[in-house]
Each structure stands twice: as structure tokens, then as C-alpha cells.
Amino acid sequence: MDLSLYFSLWHLFVFKELSGVCYTKGQI
């Protein structure tokens, strides 16, 4: 497995999750 590719996908997933949490908190 390409480690750099795995890390980039993991970073993208974490960024999306954090963005979703901030967006949800902003609506409340």
C-alpha cells in the first residue's frame, strides 16, 4: 500500500468530519 496515498485519504476524511461537526454546531 502507498503510505502517502493512505495518509492523504485519512486527512481528507478527518477534515470532512471536522467540517461537518462545525457546520452542525453552527446551526444549533
Z-matrix of the N, CA and C atoms (Angstrom, degrees):
N
C 1 1.468
C 2 1.528 1 110.19
N 3 1.328 2 115.10 1 141.56
C 4 1.468 3 119.36 2 178.31
C 5 1.526 4 108.07 3 -80.65
N 6 1.328 5 115.68 4 113.84
C 7 1.462 6 120.31 5 -175.30
C 8 1.527 7 112.10 6 -63.42
N 9 1.323 8 117.11 7 -38.69
C 10 1.470 9 120.00 8 -178.81
C 11 1.531 10 110.63 9 -64.99
N 12 1.336 11 116.23 10 -37.11
C 13 1.457 12 119.85 11 179.16
C 14 1.524 13 110.11 12 -67.65
N 15 1.326 14 116.01 13 -42.03
C 16 1.464 15 120.94 14 179.22
C 17 1.528 16 110.54 15 -61.80
N 18 1.329 17 116.68 16 -42.82
C 19 1.461 18 120.94 17 -178.89
C 20 1.526 19 111.07 18 -66.13
N 21 1.334 20 116.26 19 -39.69
C 22 1.472 21 119.46 20 -179.45
C 23 1.526 22 110.45 21 -65.61
N 24 1.339 23 116.86 22 -39.22
C 25 1.465 24 120.00 23 178.85
C 26 1.519 25 110.23 24 -67.82
N 27 1.334 26 116.67 25 -39.84
C 28 1.469 27 120.72 26 179.95
C 29 1.524 28 110.03 27 -64.93
N 30 1.347 29 116.60 28 -41.47
C 31 1.460 30 120.97 29 -179.30
C 32 1.525 31 110.09 30 -65.50
N 33 1.334 32 116.68 31 -38.88
C 34 1.464 33 120.79 32 179.62
C 35 1.523 34 110.26 33 -65.53
N 36 1.346 35 116.21 34 -40.42
C 37 1.463 36 120.86 35 -179.92
C 38 1.530 37 110.48 36 -65.00
N 39 1.328 38 116.92 37 -45.02
C 40 1.460 39 121.29 38 -179.72
C 41 1.531 40 110.05 39 -63.79
N 42 1.335 41 116.65 40 -41.83
C 43 1.460 42 120.47 41 -179.95
C 44 1.528 43 110.51 42 -62.44
N 45 1.329 44 116.54 43 -40.80
C 46 1.465 45 120.75 44 -179.87
C 47 1.527 46 110.64 45 -66.69
N 48 1.329 47 116.49 46 -40.64
C 49 1.465 48 120.62 47 179.27
C 50 1.526 49 110.62 48 -64.07
N 51 1.333 50 117.12 49 -45.30
C 52 1.454 51 121.01 50 179.94
C 53 1.532 52 110.75 51 -64.00
N 54 1.324 53 116.22 52 -39.11
C 55 1.457 54 120.24 53 179.20
C 56 1.522 55 110.08 54 -64.28
N 57 1.344 56 116.71 55 -39.88
C 58 1.459 57 121.22 56 179.69
C 59 1.521 58 111.02 57 -65.32
N 60 1.331 59 117.14 58 -39.62
C 61 1.466 60 121.47 59 -179.87
C 62 1.523 61 109.93 60 -66.25
N 63 1.325 62 116.67 61 -45.46
C 64 1.471 63 120.39 62 -179.78
C 65 1.525 64 110.22 63 -64.28
N 66 1.324 65 116.95 64 -38.46
C 67 1.460 66 121.03 65 -179.73
C 68 1.526 67 110.38 66 -66.31
N 69 1.325 68 115.82 67 -40.67
C 70 1.464 69 120.29 68 -179.97
C 71 1.533 70 110.57 69 -66.79
N 72 1.323 71 117.03 70 -42.99
C 73 1.467 72 120.56 71 -179.91
C 74 1.527 73 110.69 72 -65.61
N 75 1.342 74 115.68 73 -32.87
C 76 1.455 75 119.84 74 -179.60
C 77 1.524 76 111.99 75 -66.98
N 78 1.334 77 117.39 76 -27.66
C 79 1.468 78 120.62 77 -178.82
C 80 1.511 79 111.86 78 -80.75
N 81 1.317 80 117.07 79 -24.21
C 82 1.468 81 120.54 80 -176.96
C 83 1.530 82 110.40 81 -77.26
